[in-house]
Amino acid sequence: MKKIKFIIIPVVFLLVFFGLQRLLMPKYMDGVYDGAMPKEYYAEPKDHSVIFLGDCEVYENFSPIELWREYGISSYIRGGAQQLVWHSYYLLEDTLRYEKPDVVVLSIFAMQYGEPKNEAYNRLNLDGLRLSLSKINAARVSATSGESALSYVFPILRFHDRWQELNLTDLQYYFGTKKVGHNGYLMKNEVKPVDYIPDTSNKSGSSFSPLAWEYLDKTRELCEKNGITLVLIKAPTLWPAWYPEFETQMEDYAEKYGLTYFNMLESVEEIGLDWNTDTYDAGQHMNLPGAEKCARWLGGRLLELTALPDLRDNAVAAAVWEKKIADYERMKEIQLAEIIAYGKSKTIIY
């Protein structure tokens, strides 16, 4: 009997502990959908030829659905709000636990940030990750002053007093949240034209920090170790500005290590972007038409670099992507209908 109690008591404690933790953690289903996206990756088939890493410059500016439709490229965006270079590195480590892509596309916009930004952005990137050494190390590097890295391993240490904020959403999504993204892409269909294009030719940026360089090096080395082609990109967005000093540093780095670097701001006409129709917030992010144009352009460049497989003739993959396309088109129709009715859309969870 004592042996049974010795087993039952710890088991009950753990069930209560993790049950409360699940209840108290934010579900990110009330509008801040960015925080719900990192964990969606784990439910996906792990057959991606291309993995994107970075901040909103990837997850709002490129459509994996369009990459599939146009080229048969299977891709996933493991992006996050204000994802810093060390976040991206540990996300790549985490990805390699499940699959090895042919290409990693890394947004380099975050190279200008040399220290953790704030807890909110850390949470949006890290809370949805499965527990692993990569998550623990990411928390250790990312924790801001006054934060405990352990609270990313056991979030109840951070959210233990959130019981006062609990609502029906926490109960509705207790056992699992619904999908928000489309292979990591967050769809937006609104249109807000660019009314001003910044001139950065006579303005100064700054040198990237040692921490940013360290984790870019680690990302490059991890890709080399695994035979993965690393491609660096600057998305074709206008805000915040990308300064000449930033560009020079990235060009020099890419040349030094024989990497491909695309500054898509230099290819706006070739991509076919129209600043009157292809952005939902005056040039900071692409809307759906802009994201599809960016995907088509980048997919063509990637095929020039490496022989990525066209999987559209693979019956199993094609069936999976057929459903993805249907969900994508359904959300597009709903958002466009809302824009007509109310002048704006919201992300639909399904």
URPE-V546926 format. One record per pair of residues at least 12 apart in sequence whose C-alpha atoms are under 10 Angstrom apart, sorted by the first residue. I is the first residue (numbers start at 1). GAP is how many residues later the second one is. Records with the same first field share a line. If there is no record, write none. Layout:
# URPE-V546926
I=GAP  GAP
This chain:
# URPE-V546926
17=137  139
18=136  137  138
19=155  156
20=136  139  140  143
21=133  134  135  136  137  138  139
22=133  134  148  151  152  153  154
23=133  136  137  139  140  143  147  148  150  151  152
24=131  132  134  135  136  137  138  139  140  141  142  146  147  150
25=102  130  131  133  134  135  137  138  141  145  149
26=97  98  101  129  133  136  139  140  143  144  147  148
27=101  142  143  144  145  146  147  149  150  151
28=96  141  142  145  149  152
29=140  141  143  144  148  149  150  151  318  319  320
30=139  140
31=315  316  317
32=49  92  315
33=48  91  146  147  148  153  314  315  316
34=22  25  45  46  47  87  90  91  146  147  150  151  152
35=45  46  85  86  87  88  89  90  91  92  93  145
36=44  88  89  91  92  141  142  143  144  145
37=22  40  41  42  43  44  87  88  91  92  140  141  142  143  144  145  146  147  148  149
38=39  40  41  42  53  86  87  88  89  90  91  92  143  146
39=39  86  87  88  89  90  91  138  140  145
40=38  88  89  137  138  139  140  141  142  143  144
41=35  36  37  54  87  88  140  142  143
42=53  56  86  87  88
44=32  139  276
45=53  54  272  275
46=28  29  30  49  52  53  54  55
47=27  28  29  51  52  53  54  270
48=25  26  27  28  29  51  52  53  54  55
49=23  24  25  26  27  50  51  52  53  54  55  179  259  260  261  262
50=14  17  23  24  25  26  27  50  51  52  53  54  55  178  179  180  249  252  258
51=13  23  24  25  26  27  28  41  44  49  50  51  52  53  54  55  133  179
52=12  23  24  25  26  27  36  40  51  52  53  54  55  132  179  180
53=23  24  25  26  27  30  31  32  34  35  36  38  39  51  52  53  54  55  179
54=23  24  25  26  27  28  29  30  31  33  34  35  37  51  52  53  54  55  56  179
55=22  23  24  25  26  27  28  29  30  32  33  51  52  53  54  55  70
56=23  24  25  26  27  51  53  129  130  179  228  229  230
57=22  23  24  25  26  49  50  51  52  53  176  177  178  179  180  227  228  229
58=19  20  21  22  47  48  49  51  126  127  128  175  176  177  227  228  233  236
59=17  18  19  20  21  22  122  123  124  125  126  127  128  226  227  232
60=17  19  20  121  124  125  126  127  128  224  225  226  227  228  230  231
61=124  125  126  127  174  175  176  218  223  224  225  226  227  228  229  230  231  232  233  234
62=15  122  123  124  125  173  224  225  226  227  228  229  230  231  232  233  234  235  236
63=12  13  14  119  120  121  122  123  124  225  226  227  228  229  230  231  232  233
64=12  13  118  119  120  121  227  228  231  232  235
65=117  118  120  227  230  256  257  259  260  263  264
66=225  226  227  228  229  230  233  259
67=225  226  227  228  229  230  231  232  233
68=227  228  231  242  243  244  250  253  254  257
69=227  243  252  253  256
70=222  225  226  229  230  240  242
71=224  225  228  229  232  237  238  239  240  241
72=227  236  237  238  239  240  241  242  245  246  249
73=226  229  230  235  236  237  238  239
74=27  109  234  235  236  237  238  243  247
75=26  28  29  108  109
76=25  28  106  107  108  109
77=27  28  104  105  106  107  108  109
78=13  14  17  47  105  106  107
79=12  27  28  46  105  106  107
80=41  42  43  44  45  46  104
81=39  40  41  42  43  44
82=27  28  31  34  35  36  38  39  40  42  43
83=24  26  27  33  34  38  39  41  42  43
84=23  24  25  26  27  28  29  30  31  32  33  37  38  41  58  128  131
85=21  22  23  24  25  26  27  28  29  30  126  127  128  129  130  131  133  134
86=24  25  28  29  30  51  52  53  55  56  125  126  127  128  129  130  132  133
87=29  35  38  39  47  48  50  51  52  54  55  128
88=18  19  22  37  50  127  128  131
89=17  45  49  126  127  128  129  130  131  133
90=36  43  44  45  46  47  48  49  125  128  129
91=34  35  38  43  44  47
92=12  42  127  130  131
93=39  40  41  42  126  129  130
94=35  36  37  38  39  40  41
95=39
96=126  127  130
97=35  37
100=123  126  127  128
101=122  125  126  127  128  207
102=121  124  125  126  127  128  204  205  206  207
103=120  124  125  126  127  128  199  202  203  205
104=115  116  119  124  125  126  127  128
105=124  125  126  127  128  155  156  193  197
106=110  113  114  124  125  126  127  128  155
107=124  125  126  127  128  154  155  156
108=104  108  123  124  125  126  127  138  139  142  153  155
109=123  124  125  126  131  132  133  137
110=98  102  124
111=96  97  98  99  100  101  102  104  105  135  138  139
112=93  94  95  96  97  100  101  130  134
113=95  96  98  99
114=93  94  95  96  97  98  99
115=26  27  28  29  94  95  96  97
116=25  26  27  28  29
117=25  26  27
118=24  25  26  27  29
119=23  24  25  26  27  28
121=21
122=16  17  20  21  22  30
123=16  19  20  29  32
125=13
126=12  13  16  26  27
127=12  24  25  26  27  28
128=24
129=23  24
130=23
131=21  22  23
132=21
133=20
135=14  17  18
136=13  14  15  16  17
137=12
138=14
139=12  13  14
140=12
141=70
177=172  173
178=170  171  172
179=169  170  171
180=151  167  168  169  170
181=147  166  167  168  169
182=142  143  145  146  149
183=141
185=103  106
186=101  102  105  161
187=99  100  101  102  104  141  144  145  148  159  160  161
188=91  92  93  97  98  99  100  101  102  103  143  144  147  148  156  157  158  159
189=89  90  91  97  98  99  100  101  142  143  144  145  146  147  149  150  155  156  157  158
190=87  88  89  90  91  96  97  98  145  146  148  149  153  154  155  156
191=84  85  86  87  88  89  90  91  95  96  97  98  148  152  153
192=83  84  85  86  87  88  89  90  91  94  95
193=81  82  83  84  85  86  87  88  89  90
194=44  80  81  82  83  84  85  86  87  88  89  90
195=80  81  87  88
196=42  79  86  87
197=41  42  44  78  85  86
198=40  41  42  43  44
199=39  42  43  44
200=41  42  43  44
201=41  42  43  44
202=41  42
203=38  39  40  41  42
204=38  39  40  41  42
205=36  37  38  39  40  41  42
206=37  38  39  40  43
207=38  39  41  42
208=37  38  41  42
213=40
216=37
217=36  40
220=37  39
229=30  31  73  76  77
230=28  29  30  31
231=23  28  29  30  31  71  74
232=18  19  22  27  28  29  30  31
233=17  27  28  29  30  31  32  65
234=13  16  27  28  29  30  31  32
235=27  28  29  30  31  33  49  50  51  59
236=26  27  28  29  30  31  32  35  37  47  48  49  50  54  58
237=27  28  31  38  42  45  46  47  48  49
238=27  37  44  45  46  47
239=42  43  44  45  46
240=43  44
241=43
242=21  23
247=16
250=12  13
251=12
260=42  45
262=36  39
264=30  33  34
267=30
268=25  26  29
270=23  27
271=19  21  22  23  24  25  26  27
272=18  21  22  25
273=13  16  17  18  20  21
274=15  16
275=15
277=12  13
278=12  13  14  15
279=12
288=44
327=23
330=18
331=15  16  17  18  19
332=13  15  16
334=12  13  14
335=12  13
